[in-house]
Amino acid sequence: MNAERASPSGERTVSVPAGSRIDIRGSLPRAALVAAVTIFVLTAAELLFGLRPGIETLLFLNDVQSLLVIVAVLLAVAFWRIPAVLSGSAWRVPPPRLTAPLLALLAGMACLAGTYLVFGRYALSYDEVMAVFDAEIFRSGLRIAPLPSEWRGFRHALAPSFLLPVPGEVAWVSAYLPVNAALRALVGSAADPAWTGPILLIVAVLALNGIARQLWPDRPDAAFVATLLLVTAPQVLATAMTPYAMTAHLAFNLVWLRLFLRGGLLGHAGAAATGVLACGLHQLVFHPLFAAPFLVFLIVDRRWRLAVFYGTVYAAAGLVWILYWQVLLAAQPDAGNAAAAVGADWFLRRFTTLLAAFDPGSFDLMTKNLLRFAAWQNPLLLPLVGLAWPAFRRGERPAWSLGAGIGLTLLVVAVLLPFQGHGWGYRYLHGLIGSACLLAARGWIALTERATASQAAAARGALTVSCLAALLVLIPVRAHDVRDAVAPYAAASRAIGSADADIVALRAGGALYGRDLVRNDPFLRNRPIIVLLDDLDAAHRAALCSRGRIVEFGPQEARRFGIVGDYREESPASSRNVLPCTTGRVTVPERY
């Protein structure tokens, strides 16, 4: 006969013979089944009707294998009589003072190792390149780099994406807000800047665990579950290996919430300062969408002074960051007259351009985005989030605020920017993964608070199965996928960067994201300098010939490195030098 006993957290545990099996009964199998069917049906619909040409389809197809693994895990949770040994018959919630730092440190170390072993310390997308670019400027003590006069007119060919449009091309910096790059510069002043993502992830894990313990002080198991779901999410780990701002968004959002819930003078002052910095990480919109629901409840609760305080802080933060580029240029001796060109009017034009481009047909793209998000999480995350429904039904403020932040973000990005381009999972929801983990923890409480001892043991077994699937299958598969995706570009960049020439003339041709191979130091100290030919007119191409020895990198080299793309438009003349002054081509190693 099974012996029941109470755990230190007040949760019932059960001892069962190792050879026996436990039935999962109650709401968890239903939630797992609903999630599995939903993911399977949406995936099938996209495979049948949504495979339109484009990077979003290629990335979605790469995620189908993981989606099927997640469906299989959820079906196992729904129907499998899980062996008792997986239920953790002696399951204890480890002391949070030990487990939270340990899990945070392990996750950080794994990401630091992955930065080198999986990514090869290579920034794949141009979003990441610009973070590295800006950080290098900040480390020099400047906020914007002067562009030498002999290279003015070539700026777009030297850095083809996401640059601030400085009239006269007298200086350059990215059009992203500076805090993420400043963090990389700060870490880079004492260590490798690649440590930035892992350090931020450690901060995020500790903050998440602290929030969960603050919300549910008598349920340390809920904090443990939330932390496990975060550190076993492939999206969280992979993104922390990159210069993307999204890990900073995750960390800053969770630190903000930790301080906000703490309250008091120090808590709210710290939350306000964190919020100002979070708004300036890279795009203004993301953090306010997370924070807004919590601030709305200040008004609902008639906490007028605090509501006015936060309203004033965020209004000032918005104004400061909207005018940041204008102030930046106004302080530059050669660019001061151009400052007005990137002021509030420019910010408003960017917003209205995105709004005008809204396509009601973006539902298909958002479906792919959400499926990709699911494919890069712990399998049990979504079912547990669904089990948090009682908290919404009861009007619990934390659940409503967390859920509303996710909903607001999805609504805004669906209207303004449904296409995310590169990304591991769905990065526009990355800053809200902590919110999802907290909702899942609330779902865990709802699942176990009235469960029989056998049902509680079964829930622990399901969590164990899900985490094992993430650790032993999903994370290794994702690491392999990432390495395969990054390796061709990293190898091509190494070959370009080691070419025996003063300039590499690059033609992106039909290569997928071939333009992203253009990477130059903000002070043009690198040799060779890489110039994109695709957008240069004849006069500027001819002007390159006086700049030294030039070799070419074109579609045929990209193809040999394994960079995919549509090369059908390339003519037979593509094998010939485009510039009459080129002296050769970038050498492709034999193994390619």
ZILIN-V303756 format. One record per residue. N is the residue number from 0. PSI is psi in degrees with one decimal (999 if undefined). Layout:
{{N	PSI} {N	PSI}}
//
This chain:
{{0	136.7} {1	140.8} {2	128.2} {3	146.4} {4	161.1} {5	137.6} {6	166.6} {7	-24.6} {8	-2.1} {9	-4.3} {10	140.1} {11	137.8} {12	166.0} {13	139.1} {14	128.5} {15	149.6} {16	142.7} {17	-28.3} {18	-7.9} {19	172.5} {20	151.8} {21	131.3} {22	133.4} {23	118.2} {24	162.0} {25	-150.1} {26	-26.8} {27	-48.1} {28	-35.7} {29	-44.4} {30	-41.4} {31	-40.8} {32	-43.1} {33	-44.2} {34	-43.0} {35	-46.7} {36	-42.8} {37	-48.0} {38	-43.0} {39	-45.2} {40	-45.0} {41	-38.9} {42	-44.9} {43	-41.3} {44	-41.4} {45	-39.0} {46	-33.4} {47	-37.6} {48	-7.6} {49	15.4} {50	72.7} {51	151.2} {52	138.8} {53	164.2} {54	-32.9} {55	-35.1} {56	-41.4} {57	-44.6} {58	-38.6} {59	-43.5} {60	-34.8} {61	-21.7} {62	-9.8} {63	-40.5} {64	-45.9} {65	-34.9} {66	-40.6} {67	-36.4} {68	-43.6} {69	-41.4} {70	-42.8} {71	-41.8} {72	-43.6} {73	-37.2} {74	-36.0} {75	-41.5} {76	-36.9} {77	-34.4} {78	-18.3} {79	134.2} {80	93.8} {81	132.6} {82	142.8} {83	-30.3} {84	-28.5} {85	-11.7} {86	-9.8} {87	67.4} {88	-25.0} {89	31.9} {90	124.0} {91	143.5} {92	115.6} {93	155.7} {94	126.2} {95	-29.4} {96	-21.1} {97	-48.2} {98	-40.7} {99	-50.5} {100	-35.7} {101	-46.9} {102	-39.5} {103	-43.9} {104	-42.6} {105	-43.1} {106	-43.2} {107	-42.4} {108	-39.0} {109	-40.7} {110	-37.5} {111	-43.0} {112	-41.9} {113	-28.5} {114	-37.3} {115	-43.2} {116	-32.3} {117	-50.9} {118	-14.3} {119	27.9} {120	37.1} {121	128.0} {122	109.8} {123	-51.0} {124	162.0} {125	-22.2} {126	-44.5} {127	-39.9} {128	-41.1} {129	-31.3} {130	-43.0} {131	-42.0} {132	-52.2} {133	-39.4} {134	-36.6} {135	-38.3} {136	-47.1} {137	-36.2} {138	-24.3} {139	-6.8} {140	-0.7} {141	165.9} {142	-14.0} {143	141.5} {144	134.7} {145	143.3} {146	120.8} {147	143.6} {148	-33.2} {149	-14.0} {150	1.9} {151	137.1} {152	-16.1} {153	3.0} {154	-46.1} {155	-27.0} {156	-20.0} {157	-24.0} {158	91.8} {159	-4.1} {160	145.5} {161	26.3} {162	148.7} {163	130.6} {164	84.5} {165	115.2} {166	137.6} {167	-9.0} {168	38.7} {169	-15.5} {170	166.7} {171	148.6} {172	163.5} {173	164.1} {174	11.3} {175	150.8} {176	158.4} {177	-9.3} {178	-40.5} {179	-46.1} {180	-36.0} {181	-37.0} {182	-42.3} {183	-38.7} {184	-39.6} {185	-48.3} {186	-39.5} {187	-18.3} {188	-17.8} {189	-18.3} {190	-172.1} {191	129.2} {192	-20.1} {193	-13.6} {194	-13.4} {195	-51.1} {196	-50.0} {197	-39.7} {198	-44.3} {199	-35.7} {200	-40.9} {201	-43.9} {202	-43.3} {203	-44.1} {204	-45.3} {205	-41.2} {206	-42.5} {207	-46.1} {208	-40.4} {209	-38.9} {210	-47.3} {211	-40.1} {212	-30.9} {213	-38.8} {214	-38.7} {215	71.2} {216	-24.4} {217	6.8} {218	71.4} {219	-22.9} {220	-31.7} {221	-40.4} {222	-38.1} {223	-43.5} {224	-46.4} {225	-42.9} {226	-42.5} {227	-43.5} {228	-35.0} {229	-47.9} {230	-8.4} {231	13.3} {232	116.2} {233	-36.1} {234	-42.3} {235	-45.8} {236	-46.5} {237	-42.8} {238	-32.7} {239	-11.1} {240	0.5} {241	167.3} {242	3.4} {243	148.9} {244	-6.6} {245	-33.2} {246	-35.7} {247	-40.1} {248	-44.1} {249	-49.0} {250	-46.6} {251	-39.0} {252	-43.7} {253	-38.1} {254	-42.6} {255	-46.8} {256	-37.7} {257	-44.9} {258	-40.0} {259	-44.0} {260	-29.8} {261	-40.6} {262	-166.6} {263	175.8} {264	-48.9} {265	-40.1} {266	-50.2} {267	-33.6} {268	-43.2} {269	-39.8} {270	-40.8} {271	-45.6} {272	-41.4} {273	-40.9} {274	-40.5} {275	-45.4} {276	-39.3} {277	-35.8} {278	-27.1} {279	16.1} {280	-53.9} {281	-37.5} {282	138.6} {283	-30.3} {284	-28.3} {285	-52.7} {286	-42.4} {287	-31.2} {288	-32.1} {289	-43.2} {290	-28.5} {291	-45.9} {292	-36.5} {293	-37.4} {294	-32.3} {295	-38.7} {296	-20.5} {297	-38.5} {298	-43.3} {299	-38.0} {300	4.9} {301	35.6} {302	71.7} {303	-44.8} {304	-43.4} {305	-37.7} {306	-42.6} {307	-39.7} {308	-52.4} {309	-37.7} {310	-41.9} {311	-43.0} {312	-46.5} {313	-32.4} {314	-42.8} {315	-40.9} {316	-43.6} {317	-43.5} {318	-43.6} {319	-45.8} {320	-29.6} {321	-36.4} {322	1.6} {323	-50.0} {324	-38.8} {325	-44.9} {326	-38.8} {327	-47.9} {328	-35.5} {329	-26.1} {330	-5.4} {331	129.2} {332	-41.4} {333	-8.9} {334	2.0} {335	-39.0} {336	-17.9} {337	-1.2} {338	-39.6} {339	-22.7} {340	-16.9} {341	33.9} {342	-154.2} {343	-34.3} {344	-40.0} {345	-42.8} {346	-43.7} {347	-38.2} {348	-39.5} {349	-43.0} {350	-48.2} {351	-30.5} {352	-44.0} {353	-40.3} {354	-41.3} {355	-24.1} {356	3.2} {357	132.2} {358	116.6} {359	-20.9} {360	3.7} {361	-3.0} {362	-41.4} {363	-44.0} {364	-40.3} {365	-32.3} {366	-44.2} {367	-42.7} {368	-44.7} {369	-36.6} {370	-39.1} {371	-36.7} {372	-47.9} {373	-36.1} {374	-16.8} {375	19.3} {376	168.9} {377	133.7} {378	-31.5} {379	-3.1} {380	-53.2} {381	-44.2} {382	-40.4} {383	-36.1} {384	-42.1} {385	-33.2} {386	-6.5} {387	1.6} {388	-38.7} {389	-33.2} {390	-37.9} {391	-41.4} {392	-34.0} {393	-3.1} {394	29.2} {395	124.2} {396	-44.5} {397	-43.1} {398	-45.9} {399	-41.4} {400	-43.9} {401	-46.1} {402	-39.6} {403	-35.4} {404	-41.3} {405	-45.6} {406	-43.6} {407	-44.0} {408	-44.4} {409	-41.4} {410	-46.5} {411	-46.2} {412	-29.5} {413	-33.3} {414	-45.1} {415	-40.0} {416	69.7} {417	-22.5} {418	118.0} {419	-12.2} {420	-135.3} {421	166.3} {422	146.7} {423	106.0} {424	-145.4} {425	98.3} {426	-18.9} {427	-14.2} {428	5.9} {429	-42.4} {430	-12.9} {431	2.6} {432	-35.4} {433	-39.4} {434	-44.2} {435	-39.2} {436	-36.9} {437	-40.4} {438	-38.2} {439	-37.9} {440	-39.0} {441	-36.6} {442	-37.1} {443	-41.7} {444	-45.7} {445	-34.7} {446	-38.9} {447	-13.8} {448	-28.9} {449	16.6} {450	150.3} {451	167.3} {452	-39.6} {453	-40.8} {454	-38.6} {455	-40.4} {456	-38.6} {457	-38.1} {458	-40.8} {459	-37.0} {460	-41.7} {461	-41.6} {462	-40.8} {463	-46.0} {464	-44.3} {465	-44.0} {466	-37.4} {467	-40.6} {468	-40.6} {469	-46.3} {470	-38.3} {471	-20.7} {472	-62.0} {473	-48.1} {474	-46.5} {475	-40.2} {476	-42.6} {477	-39.1} {478	-40.0} {479	-43.7} {480	-44.3} {481	-45.7} {482	-41.4} {483	-37.2} {484	-36.5} {485	-35.7} {486	-45.6} {487	-41.4} {488	-39.9} {489	-42.3} {490	-41.6} {491	-40.5} {492	-39.1} {493	-41.4} {494	-41.7} {495	-45.3} {496	-21.5} {497	6.1} {498	141.6} {499	79.4} {500	165.8} {501	-31.3} {502	138.5} {503	118.3} {504	113.1} {505	131.2} {506	117.1} {507	-31.3} {508	-133.9} {509	10.2} {510	132.9} {511	120.2} {512	34.3} {513	-28.9} {514	-25.6} {515	-7.9} {516	-9.4} {517	106.9} {518	118.2} {519	149.1} {520	142.2} {521	-19.8} {522	12.0} {523	41.8} {524	-11.0} {525	148.3} {526	127.6} {527	157.3} {528	137.8} {529	127.9} {530	127.9} {531	119.0} {532	-24.0} {533	-37.9} {534	8.9} {535	138.4} {536	176.5} {537	-38.2} {538	-43.7} {539	-33.0} {540	-43.2} {541	-34.8} {542	-24.1} {543	-27.7} {544	-19.0} {545	5.9} {546	4.8} {547	-163.0} {548	130.7} {549	132.0} {550	162.6} {551	146.4} {552	120.0} {553	-167.7} {554	-34.8} {555	-35.9} {556	-42.2} {557	-43.4} {558	-40.3} {559	-27.6} {560	-8.2} {561	15.1} {562	118.7} {563	164.3} {564	177.6} {565	102.2} {566	12.7} {567	-27.0} {568	-5.3} {569	130.2} {570	166.4} {571	-24.1} {572	-4.9} {573	-21.3} {574	-11.1} {575	155.8} {576	135.8} {577	-38.3} {578	137.1} {579	-16.0} {580	1.1} {581	146.3} {582	1.1} {583	-166.2} {584	158.1} {585	133.2} {586	131.1} {587	122.5} {588	153.1} {589	-34.5} {590	-9.9} {591	999}}
//
